[in-house]
Each structure stands twice: as structure tokens, then as C-alpha cells.
Amino acid sequence: MATPAVTEPRVERIRQILADLVHQRQSLRGADAPETVLLEANRRGIVYWQGELARALIAERDHPEN
């Protein structure tokens, strides 16, 4: 199990990864002919990291700093 000291930076790192993926998605969608394979890979990455964020936030909630 992650400790709160480890979890908080993990949450922030995941949020940074998600922000990067969303920015990439916006760039991909803004292209004249967006590549559907890349958009799908990007979507799957976003879904994966959203799940990781949810798990990290639950772990943080279940084990708050004392």
C-alpha cells in the first residue's frame, strides 16, 4: 500500500500525465486529417490514467496523513 507521502506526488504526476494526454488529443483532433489510430491510442491512454487517478485518490482518502 502506498503511504500518503508517496500517494500525493503520485496523484499530481498522474494529473500531469492526463493534462499532457488531453493536450495531445486536442492537437490530434485539430489536424486536417486526424489519424484515427493515434486518436484511439490517445483515448485508451486517457482512460487508463483516469483509472489510475481514481485508484490513487481512493488510496489517499483511505490513508490520510495523521
Secondary structure, DSSP 8 states (H G I E B T S, - for coil): ---HHHHHHHHHHHHHHHHHHHHHHHHHHHSSS--HHHHHHHHHHHHHHHHHHHHHHHHHHHS---
